[in-house]
Amino acid sequence: MKFIPTLNRSNLFVSVDDGATLKVWDSLNGALLAEEPRFSNGTMQTCAIEPSEGKLVGCGGLDGKIHVFYLNESSKKEDKTIKMIQKKYEFTGH
């Protein structure tokens, strides 16, 4: 996991794979910034960053749930307790 002191959210993109691993990338240099491995037992098919502030990511797939994550940023490189990706909500019945 990497911590970026000044996170430019307009350069972020996200991906999700069949193994339900969410990855956050820097589009300018192709660097992997963070990942949340195996957050669901189902196959994930889609994900998107909320466009107005770029702080939330929604993921959906064959498990019938919508998983919502919050993207943190840390200005303290030495603070290993703050994860860049934090799961905030899980909606079922979709």
Phi and psi restraints in degrees (range 20) as a CNS / XPLOR table:
assign (resid 1 and name C) (resid 2 and name N)
       (resid 2 and name CA) (resid 2 and name C) 1.0 -114.4 20.0 2
assign (resid 2 and name N) (resid 2 and name CA)
       (resid 2 and name C) (resid 3 and name N) 1.0 149.3 20.0 2
assign (resid 2 and name C) (resid 3 and name N)
       (resid 3 and name CA) (resid 3 and name C) 1.0 -114.1 20.0 2
assign (resid 3 and name N) (resid 3 and name CA)
       (resid 3 and name C) (resid 4 and name N) 1.0 131.0 20.0 2
assign (resid 3 and name C) (resid 4 and name N)
       (resid 4 and name CA) (resid 4 and name C) 1.0 -111.4 20.0 2
assign (resid 4 and name N) (resid 4 and name CA)
       (resid 4 and name C) (resid 5 and name N) 1.0 116.3 20.0 2
assign (resid 4 and name C) (resid 5 and name N)
       (resid 5 and name CA) (resid 5 and name C) 1.0 -58.6 20.0 2
assign (resid 5 and name N) (resid 5 and name CA)
       (resid 5 and name C) (resid 6 and name N) 1.0 -44.6 20.0 2
assign (resid 5 and name C) (resid 6 and name N)
       (resid 6 and name CA) (resid 6 and name C) 1.0 -121.1 20.0 2
assign (resid 6 and name N) (resid 6 and name CA)
       (resid 6 and name C) (resid 7 and name N) 1.0 92.4 20.0 2
assign (resid 6 and name C) (resid 7 and name N)
       (resid 7 and name CA) (resid 7 and name C) 1.0 -79.7 20.0 2
assign (resid 7 and name N) (resid 7 and name CA)
       (resid 7 and name C) (resid 8 and name N) 1.0 114.5 20.0 2
assign (resid 7 and name C) (resid 8 and name N)
       (resid 8 and name CA) (resid 8 and name C) 1.0 -87.8 20.0 2
assign (resid 8 and name N) (resid 8 and name CA)
       (resid 8 and name C) (resid 9 and name N) 1.0 98.8 20.0 2
assign (resid 8 and name C) (resid 9 and name N)
       (resid 9 and name CA) (resid 9 and name C) 1.0 -66.1 20.0 2
assign (resid 9 and name N) (resid 9 and name CA)
       (resid 9 and name C) (resid 10 and name N) 1.0 -21.1 20.0 2
assign (resid 9 and name C) (resid 10 and name N)
       (resid 10 and name CA) (resid 10 and name C) 1.0 -71.8 20.0 2
assign (resid 10 and name N) (resid 10 and name CA)
       (resid 10 and name C) (resid 11 and name N) 1.0 -14.7 20.0 2
assign (resid 10 and name C) (resid 11 and name N)
       (resid 11 and name CA) (resid 11 and name C) 1.0 -95.1 20.0 2
assign (resid 11 and name N) (resid 11 and name CA)
       (resid 11 and name C) (resid 12 and name N) 1.0 0.9 20.0 2
assign (resid 11 and name C) (resid 12 and name N)
       (resid 12 and name CA) (resid 12 and name C) 1.0 -86.3 20.0 2
assign (resid 12 and name N) (resid 12 and name CA)
       (resid 12 and name C) (resid 13 and name N) 1.0 146.0 20.0 2
assign (resid 12 and name C) (resid 13 and name N)
       (resid 13 and name CA) (resid 13 and name C) 1.0 -141.2 20.0 2
assign (resid 13 and name N) (resid 13 and name CA)
       (resid 13 and name C) (resid 14 and name N) 1.0 158.8 20.0 2
assign (resid 13 and name C) (resid 14 and name N)
       (resid 14 and name CA) (resid 14 and name C) 1.0 -123.6 20.0 2
assign (resid 14 and name N) (resid 14 and name CA)
       (resid 14 and name C) (resid 15 and name N) 1.0 154.8 20.0 2
assign (resid 14 and name C) (resid 15 and name N)
       (resid 15 and name CA) (resid 15 and name C) 1.0 -141.3 20.0 2
assign (resid 15 and name N) (resid 15 and name CA)
       (resid 15 and name C) (resid 16 and name N) 1.0 157.5 20.0 2
assign (resid 15 and name C) (resid 16 and name N)
       (resid 16 and name CA) (resid 16 and name C) 1.0 -139.8 20.0 2
assign (resid 16 and name N) (resid 16 and name CA)
       (resid 16 and name C) (resid 17 and name N) 1.0 148.4 20.0 2
assign (resid 16 and name C) (resid 17 and name N)
       (resid 17 and name CA) (resid 17 and name C) 1.0 -121.6 20.0 2
assign (resid 17 and name N) (resid 17 and name CA)
       (resid 17 and name C) (resid 18 and name N) 1.0 178.8 20.0 2
assign (resid 17 and name C) (resid 18 and name N)
       (resid 18 and name CA) (resid 18 and name C) 1.0 -60.8 20.0 2
assign (resid 18 and name N) (resid 18 and name CA)
       (resid 18 and name C) (resid 19 and name N) 1.0 -25.4 20.0 2
assign (resid 18 and name C) (resid 19 and name N)
       (resid 19 and name CA) (resid 19 and name C) 1.0 -85.1 20.0 2
assign (resid 19 and name N) (resid 19 and name CA)
       (resid 19 and name C) (resid 20 and name N) 1.0 9.3 20.0 2
assign (resid 19 and name C) (resid 20 and name N)
       (resid 20 and name CA) (resid 20 and name C) 1.0 60.5 20.0 2
assign (resid 20 and name N) (resid 20 and name CA)
       (resid 20 and name C) (resid 21 and name N) 1.0 43.9 20.0 2
assign (resid 20 and name C) (resid 21 and name N)
       (resid 21 and name CA) (resid 21 and name C) 1.0 -106.7 20.0 2
assign (resid 21 and name N) (resid 21 and name CA)
       (resid 21 and name C) (resid 22 and name N) 1.0 121.9 20.0 2
assign (resid 21 and name C) (resid 22 and name N)
       (resid 22 and name CA) (resid 22 and name C) 1.0 -92.4 20.0 2
assign (resid 22 and name N) (resid 22 and name CA)
       (resid 22 and name C) (resid 23 and name N) 1.0 130.9 20.0 2
assign (resid 22 and name C) (resid 23 and name N)
       (resid 23 and name CA) (resid 23 and name C) 1.0 -124.9 20.0 2
assign (resid 23 and name N) (resid 23 and name CA)
       (resid 23 and name C) (resid 24 and name N) 1.0 140.3 20.0 2
assign (resid 23 and name C) (resid 24 and name N)
       (resid 24 and name CA) (resid 24 and name C) 1.0 -112.4 20.0 2
assign (resid 24 and name N) (resid 24 and name CA)
       (resid 24 and name C) (resid 25 and name N) 1.0 127.9 20.0 2
assign (resid 24 and name C) (resid 25 and name N)
       (resid 25 and name CA) (resid 25 and name C) 1.0 -120.9 20.0 2
assign (resid 25 and name N) (resid 25 and name CA)
       (resid 25 and name C) (resid 26 and name N) 1.0 154.4 20.0 2
assign (resid 25 and name C) (resid 26 and name N)
       (resid 26 and name CA) (resid 26 and name C) 1.0 -96.6 20.0 2
assign (resid 26 and name N) (resid 26 and name CA)
       (resid 26 and name C) (resid 27 and name N) 1.0 117.1 20.0 2
assign (resid 26 and name C) (resid 27 and name N)
       (resid 27 and name CA) (resid 27 and name C) 1.0 -72.9 20.0 2
assign (resid 27 and name N) (resid 27 and name CA)
       (resid 27 and name C) (resid 28 and name N) 1.0 -19.3 20.0 2
assign (resid 27 and name C) (resid 28 and name N)
       (resid 28 and name CA) (resid 28 and name C) 1.0 -73.8 20.0 2
assign (resid 28 and name N) (resid 28 and name CA)
       (resid 28 and name C) (resid 29 and name N) 1.0 -36.6 20.0 2
assign (resid 28 and name C) (resid 29 and name N)
       (resid 29 and name CA) (resid 29 and name C) 1.0 -124.1 20.0 2
assign (resid 29 and name N) (resid 29 and name CA)
       (resid 29 and name C) (resid 30 and name N) 1.0 3.0 20.0 2
assign (resid 29 and name C) (resid 30 and name N)
       (resid 30 and name CA) (resid 30 and name C) 1.0 71.8 20.0 2
assign (resid 30 and name N) (resid 30 and name CA)
       (resid 30 and name C) (resid 31 and name N) 1.0 15.8 20.0 2
assign (resid 30 and name C) (resid 31 and name N)
       (resid 31 and name CA) (resid 31 and name C) 1.0 -80.4 20.0 2
assign (resid 31 and name N) (resid 31 and name CA)
       (resid 31 and name C) (resid 32 and name N) 1.0 138.9 20.0 2
assign (resid 31 and name C) (resid 32 and name N)
       (resid 32 and name CA) (resid 32 and name C) 1.0 -78.6 20.0 2
assign (resid 32 and name N) (resid 32 and name CA)
       (resid 32 and name C) (resid 33 and name N) 1.0 120.0 20.0 2
assign (resid 32 and name C) (resid 33 and name N)
       (resid 33 and name CA) (resid 33 and name C) 1.0 -91.7 20.0 2
assign (resid 33 and name N) (resid 33 and name CA)
       (resid 33 and name C) (resid 34 and name N) 1.0 -38.2 20.0 2
assign (resid 33 and name C) (resid 34 and name N)
       (resid 34 and name CA) (resid 34 and name C) 1.0 -163.9 20.0 2
assign (resid 34 and name N) (resid 34 and name CA)
       (resid 34 and name C) (resid 35 and name N) 1.0 159.5 20.0 2
assign (resid 34 and name C) (resid 35 and name N)
       (resid 35 and name CA) (resid 35 and name C) 1.0 -147.6 20.0 2
assign (resid 35 and name N) (resid 35 and name CA)
       (resid 35 and name C) (resid 36 and name N) 1.0 150.1 20.0 2
assign (resid 35 and name C) (resid 36 and name N)
       (resid 36 and name CA) (resid 36 and name C) 1.0 -119.6 20.0 2
assign (resid 36 and name N) (resid 36 and name CA)
       (resid 36 and name C) (resid 37 and name N) 1.0 101.6 20.0 2
assign (resid 36 and name C) (resid 37 and name N)
       (resid 37 and name CA) (resid 37 and name C) 1.0 -78.0 20.0 2
assign (resid 37 and name N) (resid 37 and name CA)
       (resid 37 and name C) (resid 38 and name N) 1.0 142.8 20.0 2
assign (resid 37 and name C) (resid 38 and name N)
       (resid 38 and name CA) (resid 38 and name C) 1.0 41.6 20.0 2
assign (resid 38 and name N) (resid 38 and name CA)
       (resid 38 and name C) (resid 39 and name N) 1.0 62.1 20.0 2
assign (resid 38 and name C) (resid 39 and name N)
       (resid 39 and name CA) (resid 39 and name C) 1.0 -84.1 20.0 2
assign (resid 39 and name N) (resid 39 and name CA)
       (resid 39 and name C) (resid 40 and name N) 1.0 -4.3 20.0 2
assign (resid 39 and name C) (resid 40 and name N)
       (resid 40 and name CA) (resid 40 and name C) 1.0 -149.3 20.0 2
assign (resid 40 and name N) (resid 40 and name CA)
       (resid 40 and name C) (resid 41 and name N) 1.0 156.1 20.0 2
assign (resid 40 and name C) (resid 41 and name N)
       (resid 41 and name CA) (resid 41 and name C) 1.0 -84.9 20.0 2
assign (resid 41 and name N) (resid 41 and name CA)
       (resid 41 and name C) (resid 42 and name N) 1.0 -11.9 20.0 2
assign (resid 41 and name C) (resid 42 and name N)
       (resid 42 and name CA) (resid 42 and name C) 1.0 -91.7 20.0 2
assign (resid 42 and name N) (resid 42 and name CA)
       (resid 42 and name C) (resid 43 and name N) 1.0 166.0 20.0 2
assign (resid 42 and name C) (resid 43 and name N)
       (resid 43 and name CA) (resid 43 and name C) 1.0 -79.6 20.0 2
assign (resid 43 and name N) (resid 43 and name CA)
       (resid 43 and name C) (resid 44 and name N) 1.0 128.8 20.0 2
assign (resid 43 and name C) (resid 44 and name N)
       (resid 44 and name CA) (resid 44 and name C) 1.0 -90.5 20.0 2
assign (resid 44 and name N) (resid 44 and name CA)
       (resid 44 and name C) (resid 45 and name N) 1.0 144.1 20.0 2
assign (resid 44 and name C) (resid 45 and name N)
       (resid 45 and name CA) (resid 45 and name C) 1.0 -123.2 20.0 2
assign (resid 45 and name N) (resid 45 and name CA)
       (resid 45 and name C) (resid 46 and name N) 1.0 -20.3 20.0 2
assign (resid 45 and name C) (resid 46 and name N)
       (resid 46 and name CA) (resid 46 and name C) 1.0 -152.0 20.0 2
assign (resid 46 and name N) (resid 46 and name CA)
       (resid 46 and name C) (resid 47 and name N) 1.0 154.8 20.0 2
assign (resid 46 and name C) (resid 47 and name N)
       (resid 47 and name CA) (resid 47 and name C) 1.0 -158.0 20.0 2
assign (resid 47 and name N) (resid 47 and name CA)
       (resid 47 and name C) (resid 48 and name N) 1.0 155.6 20.0 2
assign (resid 47 and name C) (resid 48 and name N)
       (resid 48 and name CA) (resid 48 and name C) 1.0 -156.9 20.0 2
assign (resid 48 and name N) (resid 48 and name CA)
       (resid 48 and name C) (resid 49 and name N) 1.0 148.7 20.0 2
assign (resid 48 and name C) (resid 49 and name N)
       (resid 49 and name CA) (resid 49 and name C) 1.0 -90.9 20.0 2
assign (resid 49 and name N) (resid 49 and name CA)
       (resid 49 and name C) (resid 50 and name N) 1.0 134.8 20.0 2
assign (resid 49 and name C) (resid 50 and name N)
       (resid 50 and name CA) (resid 50 and name C) 1.0 -61.3 20.0 2
assign (resid 50 and name N) (resid 50 and name CA)
       (resid 50 and name C) (resid 51 and name N) 1.0 125.9 20.0 2
assign (resid 50 and name C) (resid 51 and name N)
       (resid 51 and name CA) (resid 51 and name C) 1.0 -76.9 20.0 2
assign (resid 51 and name N) (resid 51 and name CA)
       (resid 51 and name C) (resid 52 and name N) 1.0 -26.2 20.0 2
assign (resid 51 and name C) (resid 52 and name N)
       (resid 52 and name CA) (resid 52 and name C) 1.0 -74.1 20.0 2
assign (resid 52 and name N) (resid 52 and name CA)
       (resid 52 and name C) (resid 53 and name N) 1.0 -43.9 20.0 2
assign (resid 52 and name C) (resid 53 and name N)
       (resid 53 and name CA) (resid 53 and name C) 1.0 -116.0 20.0 2
assign (resid 53 and name N) (resid 53 and name CA)
       (resid 53 and name C) (resid 54 and name N) 1.0 -19.7 20.0 2
assign (resid 53 and name C) (resid 54 and name N)
       (resid 54 and name CA) (resid 54 and name C) 1.0 70.6 20.0 2
assign (resid 54 and name N) (resid 54 and name CA)
       (resid 54 and name C) (resid 55 and name N) 1.0 26.3 20.0 2
assign (resid 54 and name C) (resid 55 and name N)
       (resid 55 and name CA) (resid 55 and name C) 1.0 -103.3 20.0 2
assign (resid 55 and name N) (resid 55 and name CA)
       (resid 55 and name C) (resid 56 and name N) 1.0 -16.1 20.0 2
assign (resid 55 and name C) (resid 56 and name N)
       (resid 56 and name CA) (resid 56 and name C) 1.0 -116.6 20.0 2
assign (resid 56 and name N) (resid 56 and name CA)
       (resid 56 and name C) (resid 57 and name N) 1.0 146.2 20.0 2
assign (resid 56 and name C) (resid 57 and name N)
       (resid 57 and name CA) (resid 57 and name C) 1.0 -127.6 20.0 2
assign (resid 57 and name N) (resid 57 and name CA)
       (resid 57 and name C) (resid 58 and name N) 1.0 131.5 20.0 2
assign (resid 57 and name C) (resid 58 and name N)
       (resid 58 and name CA) (resid 58 and name C) 1.0 -110.4 20.0 2
assign (resid 58 and name N) (resid 58 and name CA)
       (resid 58 and name C) (resid 59 and name N) 1.0 138.7 20.0 2
assign (resid 58 and name C) (resid 59 and name N)
       (resid 59 and name CA) (resid 59 and name C) 1.0 -130.9 20.0 2
assign (resid 59 and name N) (resid 59 and name CA)
       (resid 59 and name C) (resid 60 and name N) 1.0 143.5 20.0 2
assign (resid 59 and name C) (resid 60 and name N)
       (resid 60 and name CA) (resid 60 and name C) 1.0 -143.5 20.0 2
assign (resid 60 and name N) (resid 60 and name CA)
       (resid 60 and name C) (resid 61 and name N) 1.0 158.1 20.0 2
assign (resid 60 and name C) (resid 61 and name N)
       (resid 61 and name CA) (resid 61 and name C) 1.0 -169.4 20.0 2
assign (resid 61 and name N) (resid 61 and name CA)
       (resid 61 and name C) (resid 62 and name N) 1.0 -154.6 20.0 2
assign (resid 61 and name C) (resid 62 and name N)
       (resid 62 and name CA) (resid 62 and name C) 1.0 -77.6 20.0 2
assign (resid 62 and name N) (resid 62 and name CA)
       (resid 62 and name C) (resid 63 and name N) 1.0 -3.1 20.0 2
assign (resid 62 and name C) (resid 63 and name N)
       (resid 63 and name CA) (resid 63 and name C) 1.0 -81.9 20.0 2
assign (resid 63 and name N) (resid 63 and name CA)
       (resid 63 and name C) (resid 64 and name N) 1.0 -3.6 20.0 2
assign (resid 63 and name C) (resid 64 and name N)
       (resid 64 and name CA) (resid 64 and name C) 1.0 74.9 20.0 2
assign (resid 64 and name N) (resid 64 and name CA)
       (resid 64 and name C) (resid 65 and name N) 1.0 16.9 20.0 2
assign (resid 64 and name C) (resid 65 and name N)
       (resid 65 and name CA) (resid 65 and name C) 1.0 -122.8 20.0 2
assign (resid 65 and name N) (resid 65 and name CA)
       (resid 65 and name C) (resid 66 and name N) 1.0 155.7 20.0 2
assign (resid 65 and name C) (resid 66 and name N)
       (resid 66 and name CA) (resid 66 and name C) 1.0 -110.9 20.0 2
assign (resid 66 and name N) (resid 66 and name CA)
       (resid 66 and name C) (resid 67 and name N) 1.0 122.9 20.0 2
assign (resid 66 and name C) (resid 67 and name N)
       (resid 67 and name CA) (resid 67 and name C) 1.0 -103.8 20.0 2
assign (resid 67 and name N) (resid 67 and name CA)
       (resid 67 and name C) (resid 68 and name N) 1.0 126.9 20.0 2
assign (resid 67 and name C) (resid 68 and name N)
       (resid 68 and name CA) (resid 68 and name C) 1.0 -116.2 20.0 2
assign (resid 68 and name N) (resid 68 and name CA)
       (resid 68 and name C) (resid 69 and name N) 1.0 129.0 20.0 2
assign (resid 68 and name C) (resid 69 and name N)
       (resid 69 and name CA) (resid 69 and name C) 1.0 -119.2 20.0 2
assign (resid 69 and name N) (resid 69 and name CA)
       (resid 69 and name C) (resid 70 and name N) 1.0 150.5 20.0 2
assign (resid 69 and name C) (resid 70 and name N)
       (resid 70 and name CA) (resid 70 and name C) 1.0 -106.3 20.0 2
assign (resid 70 and name N) (resid 70 and name CA)
       (resid 70 and name C) (resid 71 and name N) 1.0 132.3 20.0 2
assign (resid 70 and name C) (resid 71 and name N)
       (resid 71 and name CA) (resid 71 and name C) 1.0 -95.5 20.0 2
assign (resid 71 and name N) (resid 71 and name CA)
       (resid 71 and name C) (resid 72 and name N) 1.0 113.6 20.0 2
assign (resid 71 and name C) (resid 72 and name N)
       (resid 72 and name CA) (resid 72 and name C) 1.0 -89.0 20.0 2
assign (resid 72 and name N) (resid 72 and name CA)
       (resid 72 and name C) (resid 73 and name N) 1.0 166.4 20.0 2
assign (resid 72 and name C) (resid 73 and name N)
       (resid 73 and name CA) (resid 73 and name C) 1.0 -138.1 20.0 2
assign (resid 73 and name N) (resid 73 and name CA)
       (resid 73 and name C) (resid 74 and name N) 1.0 149.0 20.0 2
assign (resid 73 and name C) (resid 74 and name N)
       (resid 74 and name CA) (resid 74 and name C) 1.0 -124.9 20.0 2
assign (resid 74 and name N) (resid 74 and name CA)
       (resid 74 and name C) (resid 75 and name N) 1.0 133.1 20.0 2
assign (resid 74 and name C) (resid 75 and name N)
       (resid 75 and name CA) (resid 75 and name C) 1.0 -91.2 20.0 2
assign (resid 75 and name N) (resid 75 and name CA)
       (resid 75 and name C) (resid 76 and name N) 1.0 -3.5 20.0 2
assign (resid 75 and name C) (resid 76 and name N)
       (resid 76 and name CA) (resid 76 and name C) 1.0 -112.0 20.0 2
assign (resid 76 and name N) (resid 76 and name CA)
       (resid 76 and name C) (resid 77 and name N) 1.0 104.7 20.0 2
assign (resid 76 and name C) (resid 77 and name N)
       (resid 77 and name CA) (resid 77 and name C) 1.0 -58.1 20.0 2
assign (resid 77 and name N) (resid 77 and name CA)
       (resid 77 and name C) (resid 78 and name N) 1.0 -34.0 20.0 2
assign (resid 77 and name C) (resid 78 and name N)
       (resid 78 and name CA) (resid 78 and name C) 1.0 -77.9 20.0 2
assign (resid 78 and name N) (resid 78 and name CA)
       (resid 78 and name C) (resid 79 and name N) 1.0 -11.2 20.0 2
assign (resid 78 and name C) (resid 79 and name N)
       (resid 79 and name CA) (resid 79 and name C) 1.0 -83.2 20.0 2
assign (resid 79 and name N) (resid 79 and name CA)
       (resid 79 and name C) (resid 80 and name N) 1.0 95.8 20.0 2
assign (resid 79 and name C) (resid 80 and name N)
       (resid 80 and name CA) (resid 80 and name C) 1.0 -86.3 20.0 2
assign (resid 80 and name N) (resid 80 and name CA)
       (resid 80 and name C) (resid 81 and name N) 1.0 -2.1 20.0 2
assign (resid 80 and name C) (resid 81 and name N)
       (resid 81 and name CA) (resid 81 and name C) 1.0 -82.5 20.0 2
assign (resid 81 and name N) (resid 81 and name CA)
       (resid 81 and name C) (resid 82 and name N) 1.0 -18.0 20.0 2
assign (resid 81 and name C) (resid 82 and name N)
       (resid 82 and name CA) (resid 82 and name C) 1.0 -93.8 20.0 2
assign (resid 82 and name N) (resid 82 and name CA)
       (resid 82 and name C) (resid 83 and name N) 1.0 119.0 20.0 2
assign (resid 82 and name C) (resid 83 and name N)
       (resid 83 and name CA) (resid 83 and name C) 1.0 -90.0 20.0 2
assign (resid 83 and name N) (resid 83 and name CA)
       (resid 83 and name C) (resid 84 and name N) 1.0 145.4 20.0 2
assign (resid 83 and name C) (resid 84 and name N)
       (resid 84 and name CA) (resid 84 and name C) 1.0 -68.3 20.0 2
assign (resid 84 and name N) (resid 84 and name CA)
       (resid 84 and name C) (resid 85 and name N) 1.0 -37.7 20.0 2
assign (resid 84 and name C) (resid 85 and name N)
       (resid 85 and name CA) (resid 85 and name C) 1.0 -108.5 20.0 2
assign (resid 85 and name N) (resid 85 and name CA)
       (resid 85 and name C) (resid 86 and name N) 1.0 122.8 20.0 2
assign (resid 85 and name C) (resid 86 and name N)
       (resid 86 and name CA) (resid 86 and name C) 1.0 -126.0 20.0 2
assign (resid 86 and name N) (resid 86 and name CA)
       (resid 86 and name C) (resid 87 and name N) 1.0 128.1 20.0 2
assign (resid 86 and name C) (resid 87 and name N)
       (resid 87 and name CA) (resid 87 and name C) 1.0 -73.5 20.0 2
assign (resid 87 and name N) (resid 87 and name CA)
       (resid 87 and name C) (resid 88 and name N) 1.0 127.9 20.0 2
assign (resid 87 and name C) (resid 88 and name N)
       (resid 88 and name CA) (resid 88 and name C) 1.0 -106.5 20.0 2
assign (resid 88 and name N) (resid 88 and name CA)
       (resid 88 and name C) (resid 89 and name N) 1.0 -44.3 20.0 2
assign (resid 88 and name C) (resid 89 and name N)
       (resid 89 and name CA) (resid 89 and name C) 1.0 -141.7 20.0 2
assign (resid 89 and name N) (resid 89 and name CA)
       (resid 89 and name C) (resid 90 and name N) 1.0 158.2 20.0 2
assign (resid 89 and name C) (resid 90 and name N)
       (resid 90 and name CA) (resid 90 and name C) 1.0 -142.7 20.0 2
assign (resid 90 and name N) (resid 90 and name CA)
       (resid 90 and name C) (resid 91 and name N) 1.0 117.9 20.0 2
assign (resid 90 and name C) (resid 91 and name N)
       (resid 91 and name CA) (resid 91 and name C) 1.0 -105.0 20.0 2
assign (resid 91 and name N) (resid 91 and name CA)
       (resid 91 and name C) (resid 92 and name N) 1.0 134.1 20.0 2
assign (resid 91 and name C) (resid 92 and name N)
       (resid 92 and name CA) (resid 92 and name C) 1.0 -110.9 20.0 2
assign (resid 92 and name N) (resid 92 and name CA)
       (resid 92 and name C) (resid 93 and name N) 1.0 164.7 20.0 2
assign (resid 92 and name C) (resid 93 and name N)
       (resid 93 and name CA) (resid 93 and name C) 1.0 90.9 20.0 2
assign (resid 93 and name N) (resid 93 and name CA)
       (resid 93 and name C) (resid 94 and name N) 1.0 20.0 20.0 2
